[in-house]
Amino acid sequence: MKSETLNDKYKPIPLNVKKDVARAMRRPGFKAAWDALEEEYTTLAALLEARQQSGLTQEQLAARMGTTKSAVSRLEASLRSDKGSPSFATLRKYAHACGRRLVVRLV
């Protein structure tokens, strides 16, 4: 009996996000659901980009904000769920900890 190694079992599936999203857009209701989440995902992308560009980990950002890493993680995750939205003050604190300013625009 041949013994299997982890490499024999592990067969990664390539991910092509653009192709997968394009295919999903053809499903009934997907585009409407996707569009409904645009504001949340745009905001989340802006937060994550600000943290990345500032070179901060969640833990380092938390220290600057005077909170915990798990609170920063929950804040970033809250924009992807209906459980609750962060306050303006929290978003401002996050931005300032990244060396940024919070600006809200209605377009």
MOJO-V740559 format. One record per pair of residues at least 24 apart in sequence whose ideal C-beta (glycine too) atoms are under 10 Angstrom apart, sorted by the first residue. I is the first residue (numbers start at 1). J is the second residue. If there is no record, write none. Layout:
I&J / I&J
This chain:
37&79 / 37&80 / 39&79 / 40&78 / 40&79 / 40&80 / 40&81 / 40&82 / 40&85 / 41&79 / 41&80 / 42&79 / 43&79 / 43&85 / 43&86 / 43&91 / 43&104 / 44&75 / 44&76 / 44&77 / 44&78 / 44&79 / 44&80 / 45&79 / 46&79 / 46&91 / 46&95 / 46&100 / 46&102 / 47&72 / 47&75 / 47&76 / 47&79 / 47&86 / 47&91 / 47&94 / 47&95 / 47&98 / 47&100 / 48&76 / 48&79 / 49&98 / 49&100 / 50&94 / 50&95 / 50&97 / 50&98 / 50&99 / 50&100 / 50&102 / 51&76 / 51&94 / 51&95 / 51&97 / 51&98 / 51&100 / 52&98 / 53&98 / 53&99 / 53&100 / 54&97 / 54&98 / 54&99 / 54&100 / 55&98 / 55&99 / 56&97 / 56&98 / 56&99 / 60&97 / 61&93 / 61&94 / 61&97 / 61&98 / 62&94 / 62&97 / 63&97 / 64&93 / 64&94 / 64&96 / 64&97 / 64&98 / 64&99 / 65&90 / 65&93 / 65&94 / 65&96 / 65&97 / 65&98 / 66&93 / 66&97 / 67&93 / 67&94 / 67&97 / 72&97
